[in-house]
Amino acid sequence: MRVVSFTLNGKPTSLTVDETRPLLWVLRDDLGLTGSKFGCGEGICGSCTVVVENKAVRSCVTAVGDVQGKRVLTIEGVATDGRLHPIQQAFADHAAYQCGYCTPGMIVNAYALLEKTQKPTREQILKHMEGNLCRCGSHQRIVEAIEDAALMMKGGGR
């Protein structure tokens, strides 16, 4: 057990924890942030995606000790001041979800893409999102939502 300190959704966070424990379970069980979902437990499905230092990572296979001193963003931190982020708004506008289980991971992964690539091509979106699985088959609407969000973030629109 040791103290692990990091910035979580813009706020300093410290807790005494087994540093090898998966970040997903620390977020959900210790910190009460249940937006990141448990899916496969092997880093394949993307349901548990969070952003660490501007990079999308799978929290189910990331040890909490690996985020020591880093910035972590979960789905709960994407909206600011009670306003949806453009990627969240685009997902709503396009009904880019059905059951919603994969949606937090999809949004957070798309957020990471749009933070590093302001105007991604459809091919870049498809490549970046291929590791996030949706059993409902909403992929086309998800891609359209990401394209619209990229336009909204630049102040444009479709």
Accessible surface in RSA format (square Angstrom, percent):
REM  Atomic radii and reference values for relative SASA: ProtOr
REM  Chains: A
REM  Algorithm: Lee & Richards
REM  Probe-radius: 1.40
REM  Slices: 20
REM RES _ NUM      All-atoms   Total-Side   Main-Chain    Non-polar    All polar
REM                ABS   REL    ABS   REL    ABS   REL    ABS   REL    ABS   REL
RES MET A   1   172.40  89.3 103.50  68.5  68.90 164.1  93.54  79.5  78.86 104.5
RES ARG A   2    90.57  38.0  84.24  42.9   6.33  15.1  44.52  60.8  46.05  27.9
RES VAL A   3    87.94  57.9  74.65  67.6  13.29  32.0  74.65  64.9  13.29  36.1
RES VAL A   4     0.00   0.0   0.00   0.0   0.00   0.0   0.00   0.0   0.00   0.0
RES SER A   5    37.95  32.1  37.65  50.2   0.30   0.7  26.09  55.5  11.86  16.6
RES PHE A   6     7.66   3.8   0.00   0.0   7.66  19.9   5.84   3.5   1.82   5.2
RES THR A   7    46.25  32.9  45.94  46.6   0.31   0.7  16.24  21.8  30.00  45.4
RES LEU A   8    14.33   8.0  11.55   8.3   2.78   7.0  11.55   8.1   2.78   7.5
RES ASN A   9    38.49  26.5  17.77  17.2  20.72  49.9  16.12  38.8  22.37  21.6
RES GLY A  10    65.55  80.8   0.00   N/A  65.55  80.8  31.89  87.5  33.66  75.4
RES LYS A  11   145.93  71.2 145.86  89.5   0.07   0.2  89.59  80.6  56.34  60.0
RES PRO A  12   127.02  92.6 103.89  94.7  23.13  84.1 105.48  87.1  21.54 133.9
RES THR A  13    23.46  16.7  16.82  17.1   6.63  15.8  14.36  19.3   9.09  13.7
RES SER A  14    72.81  61.5  43.27  57.7  29.53  68.0  26.39  56.2  46.42  65.0
RES LEU A  15    29.18  16.3  20.53  14.7   8.65  21.7  29.18  20.5   0.00   0.0
RES THR A  16    82.64  58.8  60.44  61.3  22.20  52.9  40.55  54.5  42.10  63.6
RES VAL A  17     5.01   3.3   4.72   4.3   0.29   0.7   5.01   4.3   0.00   0.0
RES ASP A  18    64.80  45.4  63.85  63.6   0.94   2.2  18.18  42.8  46.61  46.5
RES GLU A  19    72.78  41.8  70.50  53.3   2.28   5.4  15.63  30.2  57.15  46.7
RES THR A  20    99.01  70.4  83.76  84.9  15.26  36.4  68.47  92.0  30.55  46.2
RES ARG A  21    65.40  27.5  61.03  31.1   4.37  10.4  30.39  41.5  35.00  21.2
RES PRO A  22    44.88  32.7  43.84  40.0   1.04   3.8  44.88  37.1   0.00   0.0
RES LEU A  23     0.00   0.0   0.00   0.0   0.00   0.0   0.00   0.0   0.00   0.0
RES LEU A  24     0.00   0.0   0.00   0.0   0.00   0.0   0.00   0.0   0.00   0.0
RES TRP A  25    79.83  32.0  79.83  38.6   0.00   0.0  62.97  33.6  16.86  27.4
RES VAL A  26     0.00   0.0   0.00   0.0   0.00   0.0   0.00   0.0   0.00   0.0
RES LEU A  27     0.24   0.1   0.24   0.2   0.00   0.0   0.24   0.2   0.00   0.0
RES ARG A  28    59.87  25.1  52.71  26.9   7.16  17.0   1.76   2.4  58.11  35.2
RES ASP A  29    97.09  68.0  63.05  62.8  34.04  80.5  21.83  51.4  75.26  75.1
RES ASP A  30    66.56  46.6  32.77  32.6  33.79  79.9  14.39  33.9  52.17  52.0
RES LEU A  31    55.73  31.0  29.47  21.1  26.26  66.0  35.51  24.9  20.22  54.4
RES GLY A  32    53.54  66.0   0.00   N/A  53.54  66.0  28.89  79.3  24.65  55.2
RES LEU A  33    36.24  20.2  35.35  25.3   0.89   2.2  35.83  25.2   0.41   1.1
RES THR A  34    68.89  49.0  67.78  68.7   1.12   2.7  35.45  47.6  33.45  50.6
RES GLY A  35    12.46  15.4   0.00   N/A  12.46  15.4  11.67  32.0   0.79   1.8
RES SER A  36     3.08   2.6   1.88   2.5   1.20   2.8   1.14   2.4   1.94   2.7
RES LYS A  37    49.75  24.3  49.64  30.5   0.10   0.2  20.07  18.1  29.68  31.6
RES PHE A  38    86.19  43.1  80.35  49.8   5.85  15.2  80.39  48.7   5.80  16.6
RES GLY A  39    35.19  43.4   0.00   N/A  35.19  43.4  13.59  37.3  21.61  48.4
RES CYS A  40    50.11  37.9  23.65  26.4  26.46  62.2  31.77  80.5  18.34  19.8
RES GLY A  41    28.02  34.6   0.00   N/A  28.02  34.6   7.45  20.5  20.57  46.1
RES GLU A  42   120.85  69.4 100.34  75.9  20.51  48.8  33.09  64.0  87.77  71.7
RES GLY A  43    21.26  26.2   0.00   N/A  21.26  26.2   2.95   8.1  18.30  41.0
RES ILE A  44   105.05  59.8  96.72  72.1   8.33  20.1 100.53  72.4   4.52  12.3
RES CYS A  45    20.20  15.3  19.31  21.5   0.89   2.1  15.51  39.3   4.69   5.1
RES GLY A  46     0.96   1.2   0.00   N/A   0.96   1.2   0.37   1.0   0.59   1.3
RES SER A  47     7.48   6.3   6.36   8.5   1.12   2.6   0.42   0.9   7.06   9.9
RES CYS A  48     3.54   2.7   3.46   3.9   0.09   0.2   0.71   1.8   2.84   3.1
RES THR A  49     1.56   1.1   0.00   0.0   1.56   3.7   0.00   0.0   1.56   2.4
RES VAL A  50     0.00   0.0   0.00   0.0   0.00   0.0   0.00   0.0   0.00   0.0
RES VAL A  51     5.96   3.9   5.54   5.0   0.43   1.0   5.54   4.8   0.43   1.2
RES VAL A  52    13.90   9.1  11.16  10.1   2.74   6.6  11.16   9.7   2.74   7.4
RES GLU A  53    72.03  41.4  56.72  42.9  15.31  36.4  29.67  57.4  42.36  34.6
RES ASN A  54    79.58  54.9  70.03  67.7   9.55  23.0  20.03  48.2  59.55  57.6
RES LYS A  55   140.53  68.6 137.69  84.5   2.84   6.8  85.07  76.6  55.45  59.1
RES ALA A  56    20.30  18.7   4.96   7.7  15.34  34.9   4.96   7.0  15.34  40.6
RES VAL A  57    32.39  21.3  27.47  24.9   4.91  11.8  32.39  28.1   0.00   0.0
RES ARG A  58    42.37  17.8  38.95  19.9   3.42   8.1  15.55  21.2  26.82  16.3
RES SER A  59     0.00   0.0   0.00   0.0   0.00   0.0   0.00   0.0   0.00   0.0
RES CYS A  60    13.11   9.9   3.80   4.2   9.31  21.9   2.11   5.4  11.00  11.9
RES VAL A  61    89.38  58.8  53.20  48.2  36.18  87.2  62.42  54.2  26.95  73.1
RES THR A  62    21.79  15.5  19.50  19.8   2.29   5.4  12.92  17.4   8.87  13.4
RES ALA A  63    25.96  23.9  21.84  33.7   4.12   9.4  22.91  32.3   3.04   8.1
RES VAL A  64     0.00   0.0   0.00   0.0   0.00   0.0   0.00   0.0   0.00   0.0
RES GLY A  65    13.66  16.8   0.00   N/A  13.66  16.8   4.65  12.8   9.01  20.2
RES ASP A  66    84.19  59.0  73.81  73.5  10.38  24.5  21.49  50.6  62.70  62.5
RES VAL A  67     0.59   0.4   0.59   0.5   0.00   0.0   0.59   0.5   0.00   0.0
RES GLN A  68    74.31  41.6  62.12  45.4  12.19  29.0  29.50  62.8  44.81  34.0
RES GLY A  69    64.60  79.7   0.00   N/A  64.60  79.7  31.32  86.0  33.28  74.5
RES LYS A  70    83.58  40.8  82.82  50.8   0.76   1.8  39.74  35.8  43.84  46.7
RES ARG A  71   118.61  49.8 117.29  59.8   1.33   3.2  57.16  78.1  61.45  37.2
RES VAL A  72     3.46   2.3   0.00   0.0   3.46   8.3   0.74   0.6   2.72   7.4
RES LEU A  73    28.76  16.0  28.43  20.3   0.33   0.8  28.43  20.0   0.33   0.9
RES THR A  74     0.49   0.4   0.49   0.5   0.00   0.0   0.49   0.7   0.00   0.0
RES ILE A  75    25.40  14.5  21.84  16.3   3.56   8.6  21.84  15.7   3.56   9.7
RES GLU A  76    73.48  42.2  40.31  30.5  33.17  79.0  44.72  86.5  28.76  23.5
RES GLY A  77    16.49  20.3   0.00   N/A  16.49  20.3   6.55  18.0   9.94  22.3
RES VAL A  78     3.79   2.5   0.00   0.0   3.79   9.1   0.53   0.5   3.27   8.9
RES ALA A  79    34.97  32.2  23.29  35.9  11.68  26.6  23.32  32.8  11.65  30.9
RES THR A  80    90.66  64.5  85.64  86.8   5.02  12.0  60.45  81.2  30.21  45.7
RES ASP A  81   147.49 103.3 104.65 104.2  42.84 101.3  39.44  92.8 108.05 107.8
RES GLY A  82    84.23 103.9   0.00   N/A  84.23 103.9  41.01 112.5  43.22  96.8
RES ARG A  83   181.01  76.0 176.42  89.9   4.58  10.9  57.82  79.0 123.19  74.7
RES LEU A  84    95.48  53.2  73.12  52.3  22.37  56.2  73.12  51.3  22.37  60.2
RES HIS A  85    28.25  15.4  23.18  16.1   5.07  13.0  22.16  22.8   6.09   7.1
RES PRO A  86    39.83  29.0  37.06  33.8   2.77  10.1  39.83  32.9   0.00   0.0
RES ILE A  87     0.00   0.0   0.00   0.0   0.00   0.0   0.00   0.0   0.00   0.0
RES GLN A  88    23.21  13.0  19.57  14.3   3.64   8.7   4.55   9.7  18.65  14.1
RES GLN A  89    67.89  38.0  67.89  49.6   0.00   0.0  23.31  49.6  44.58  33.8
RES ALA A  90     0.34   0.3   0.00   0.0   0.34   0.8   0.34   0.5   0.00   0.0
RES PHE A  91     2.88   1.4   2.88   1.8   0.00   0.0   2.88   1.7   0.00   0.0
RES ALA A  92    47.40  43.6  32.06  49.5  15.34  34.9  32.47  45.7  14.93  39.6
RES ASP A  93    95.91  67.2  57.37  57.1  38.54  91.1  26.68  62.8  69.23  69.0
RES HIS A  94    40.34  22.0  31.00  21.5   9.34  23.9  26.10  26.9  14.24  16.6
RES ALA A  95    49.76  45.8  49.76  76.8   0.01   0.0  49.76  70.1   0.01   0.0
RES ALA A  96     0.88   0.8   0.00   0.0   0.88   2.0   0.00   0.0   0.88   2.3
RES TYR A  97    88.89  41.5  82.24  46.8   6.65  17.3  51.86  39.0  37.03  45.6
RES GLN A  98   103.82  58.1  71.25  52.1  32.56  77.5  30.21  64.3  73.61  55.8
RES CYS A  99    96.64  73.1  55.21  61.6  41.43  97.4  44.64 113.1  52.00  56.1
RES GLY A 100    26.52  32.7   0.00   N/A  26.52  32.7  16.80  46.1   9.73  21.8
RES TYR A 101   103.56  48.4 100.01  56.9   3.55   9.2  85.50  64.3  18.07  22.3
RES CYS A 102    16.60  12.6  16.10  18.0   0.50   1.2   9.25  23.4   7.35   7.9
RES THR A 103    18.21  13.0  17.81  18.1   0.40   1.0  18.09  24.3   0.12   0.2
RES PRO A 104    18.93  13.8  18.58  16.9   0.35   1.3  18.93  15.6   0.00   0.0
RES GLY A 105     0.07   0.1   0.00   N/A   0.07   0.1   0.00   0.0   0.07   0.1
RES MET A 106     1.13   0.6   1.13   0.8   0.00   0.0   0.88   0.8   0.25   0.3
RES ILE A 107    12.44   7.1  12.44   9.3   0.00   0.0  12.44   9.0   0.00   0.0
RES VAL A 108     0.56   0.4   0.56   0.5   0.00   0.0   0.56   0.5   0.00   0.0
RES ASN A 109     4.19   2.9   4.19   4.0   0.00   0.0   0.00   0.0   4.19   4.1
RES ALA A 110     0.00   0.0   0.00   0.0   0.00   0.0   0.00   0.0   0.00   0.0
RES TYR A 111    39.11  18.3  38.87  22.1   0.24   0.6   5.79   4.4  33.32  41.1
RES ALA A 112     2.20   2.0   1.84   2.8   0.36   0.8   2.10   3.0   0.10   0.3
RES LEU A 113     5.27   2.9   5.27   3.8   0.00   0.0   5.27   3.7   0.00   0.0
RES LEU A 114     4.56   2.5   1.00   0.7   3.56   9.0   1.00   0.7   3.56   9.6
RES GLU A 115    85.11  48.9  54.41  41.2  30.71  73.1   8.58  16.6  76.54  62.5
RES LYS A 116   141.22  68.9 102.41  62.8  38.81  92.4  66.54  59.9  74.68  79.5
RES THR A 117    32.33  23.0  28.83  29.2   3.51   8.4  18.87  25.3  13.47  20.4
RES GLN A 118   136.76  76.5 126.13  92.2  10.64  25.3  38.26  81.4  98.50  74.7
RES LYS A 119   145.79  71.1 129.87  79.7  15.92  37.9  75.09  67.6  70.70  75.3
RES PRO A 120    13.20   9.6   0.37   0.3  12.83  46.6   0.37   0.3  12.83  79.7
RES THR A 121    71.02  50.5  62.79  63.7   8.23  19.6  68.01  91.4   3.01   4.5
RES ARG A 122    86.19  36.2  79.86  40.7   6.33  15.1  39.17  53.5  47.01  28.5
RES GLU A 123   123.72  71.0 118.46  89.6   5.25  12.5  65.21 126.1  58.51  47.8
RES GLN A 124    82.31  46.0  76.29  55.8   6.02  14.3  31.13  66.3  51.18  38.8
RES ILE A 125     0.05   0.0   0.05   0.0   0.00   0.0   0.05   0.0   0.00   0.0
RES LEU A 126    91.69  51.1  86.95  62.2   4.75  11.9  87.78  61.7   3.91  10.5
RES LYS A 127   145.17  70.8 136.05  83.5   9.12  21.7  98.06  88.3  47.11  50.2
RES HIS A 128    43.46  23.8  25.78  17.9  17.68  45.2  22.42  23.1  21.04  24.5
RES MET A 129    13.26   6.9  10.14   6.7   3.12   7.4  10.31   8.8   2.96   3.9
RES GLU A 130   117.79  67.6  91.83  69.5  25.97  61.8  45.55  88.1  72.24  59.0
RES GLY A 131    25.57  31.5   0.00   N/A  25.57  31.5  24.22  66.5   1.35   3.0
RES ASN A 132     2.81   1.9   1.63   1.6   1.18   2.8   0.45   1.1   2.37   2.3
RES LEU A 133    91.14  50.8  85.37  61.1   5.77  14.5  85.42  60.0   5.71  15.4
RES CYS A 134    14.72  11.1   2.73   3.0  11.99  28.2   0.89   2.3  13.83  14.9
RES ARG A 135   244.19 102.5 201.88 102.9  42.30 100.7  82.01 112.1 162.18  98.3
RES CYS A 136    46.46  35.1  19.83  22.1  26.63  62.6   9.53  24.1  36.93  39.8
RES GLY A 137    52.77  65.1   0.00   N/A  52.77  65.1  26.58  73.0  26.19  58.7
RES SER A 138     0.87   0.7   0.00   0.0   0.87   2.0   0.87   1.9   0.00   0.0
RES HIS A 139    83.71  45.7  83.26  57.9   0.45   1.1  57.78  59.5  25.93  30.2
RES GLN A 140    98.20  54.9  93.21  68.1   4.99  11.9  54.07 115.1  44.13  33.5
RES ARG A 141    81.57  34.2  81.41  41.5   0.15   0.4  34.00  46.5  47.56  28.8
RES ILE A 142     3.39   1.9   3.39   2.5   0.00   0.0   3.39   2.4   0.00   0.0
RES VAL A 143     7.07   4.7   7.07   6.4   0.00   0.0   7.07   6.1   0.00   0.0
RES GLU A 144    48.36  27.8  48.36  36.6   0.00   0.0   5.88  11.4  42.48  34.7
RES ALA A 145     0.00   0.0   0.00   0.0   0.00   0.0   0.00   0.0   0.00   0.0
RES ILE A 146     0.00   0.0   0.00   0.0   0.00   0.0   0.00   0.0   0.00   0.0
RES GLU A 147    27.67  15.9  23.35  17.7   4.32  10.3  14.46  28.0  13.21  10.8
RES ASP A 148    21.96  15.4  21.38  21.3   0.58   1.4   4.68  11.0  17.28  17.2
RES ALA A 149     0.00   0.0   0.00   0.0   0.00   0.0   0.00   0.0   0.00   0.0
RES ALA A 150     6.64   6.1   6.02   9.3   0.62   1.4   6.63   9.3   0.01   0.0
RES LEU A 151    53.70  29.9  53.60  38.3   0.10   0.2  53.70  37.7   0.00   0.0
RES MET A 152    59.70  30.9  45.20  29.9  14.51  34.5  23.08  19.6  36.63  48.5
RES MET A 153    70.21  36.4  34.29  22.7  35.92  85.5  39.01  33.2  31.20  41.3
RES LYS A 154   105.95  51.7  67.70  41.5  38.25  91.1  53.63  48.3  52.32  55.7
RES GLY A 155    71.22  87.8   0.00   N/A  71.22  87.8  36.48 100.1  34.74  77.8
RES GLY A 156    44.80  55.2   0.00   N/A  44.80  55.2  31.90  87.6  12.90  28.9
RES GLY A 157    51.74  63.8   0.00   N/A  51.74  63.8  23.02  63.2  28.72  64.3
RES ARG A 158   174.50  73.3  97.32  49.6  77.18 183.8  75.22 102.8  99.28  60.2
END  Absolute sums over single chains surface
CHAIN  1 A     7997.7       6032.9       1964.9       4213.5       3784.2
END  Absolute sums over all chains
TOTAL          7997.7       6032.9       1964.9       4213.5       3784.2
